[in-house]
C-alpha cells in the first residue's frame, strides 16, 4: 500500500448492519420473476448456487439445486477423473433427449449390465453392435430373474425390431409414441440403424414436474465445477469440458493476484466458448481485473463464510455487503454479474445481497446439513448431524 494511502480505506457494512426500506409496490408475489444471470450467457431461474465445498456439493446436490432452477458447483477435492464423472452424472440425470446414452456392446454379459445400472442408477441400457448399430435394449425387468451373471446380454435383452423414432422427434411426439406403445424408453435411430440418442418417459415427466429447472439447450441439467490454480489446471478443465460442464469457477482465497489473472487469461484463450467464473475478491479493482482477464462472472467474498477464518487468521477481508457493492461498482458497464459468496445466514441476507448489486448468492452452510450434501453423517445424543468444513481446513487440504 502506498505511504500516502489512508489507513482506513472506508467504513464498510455487512448484512446484519442494514435493512431494506419499505416502499410502495403494485407487484404481487405470484407475479415476480426470480430469474437472473449467473454469467454473461447462463441464466438461472432462482438466484442460488451451491458452494464448491467437499461437504456441500457433489452430483446429488448439483442435481437437486438445478431441478429447483439454480446450479451446483462440484468441488475440486477429488481426482480429475472423478470430478469429470460427477459432472457426467448430473448431465445424464435427466434430458430432453440423451445424446450420449450409456450403452453396452453385444459381446457384453449380464454382470456388465448389473454393474452399469448399479453405478449410474439407470434402468435401461441400449445394446449396440459395430458402428453403434442398435441391436436391442436391456432393462431391469429383463435382468430381474436372471441368475447367470455370465450369460450373454443378447440372450436376455429385448432384441430388434424395437419401437424407435428418428432424429428430430419433439418431446411431445415422443410422449405420444411412448404412451401409445406403453413403453418407457424410446431409442432414437438414424437411417442407417445407428443409435443417435434415447428419450425416456421419466425425463418427460420430470420436465413437467420441474418446469423451472435450470437446463441447457439439450434439456440436460446445468452443472458447474471448481478448479484451482494448480499444475493440472488445463488438463482438469479439458476433462470437465469433455464431460459437458456448463461453467468452470477458478476458486482461490485471493482472486486479485497475478497467478489467478494469468490462469483466467490462459483458460479464456484455450476454451473461448467456456463460461468462466473467477474469484474471490472484495474490491472494485479486483473485480474489474478479473473481468478484464476474461471472467464471465466474478465471485465476491473474502472471509464472510460461517466457518471461514481468513479474517481471524490473516486479518484480511471486507464486510460482505460493502464488498458486493464495491465489486458491482467496479463491474459497472461490463455486463459481468456478481456472485455473493458467503455470509448468508437468513433469507433476508439474500435480498440484501441482491439489492447491493449481486446477481446470485452462493450458499454453503445452509445446504450442508441436507440429505443431498456429501458430508459424513454423525450421531450425537440421538440426533443426526453432517460434517461441514472449510476448504482451507487441514482435513480438506489433506484430502485434496
Secondary structure, 3 states (H helix, E strand, C coil): CCCCCCCCCCCCCCHHHCCCCCCCCCCCHHHCCCCEECCCCCEECCCEEECCCCCCCCHHHHHHHHHCCCEEEECCCCCHHHHHHHHHHHHHHCCCCECCCCEEECCCEHHHHHHHHHHHCCCEEEEECHHHEEEEEEEHHHHCCCCCCCCEHHHCCEECCCCEECCCCCHHHHHHHHHHHCCCEEEEECCCCEEEEEEEHHHHHHHHHCCCCCECCCCCECCEEEECCCCCHHHHHHHHHHHCCCEEEEECCCCCCHHHHHHHHHHHHHCCCCEEEEEEECCHHHHHHHHHHCCCEEEECCCCCCCCCHHHHCCCCCCHHHHHHHHHHHCCCCCCEEEEECCCCCHHHHHHHHHCCCCEEEECHHHHCCCCCCCCEEEECCEEEECCCCCCCHHHHHHC
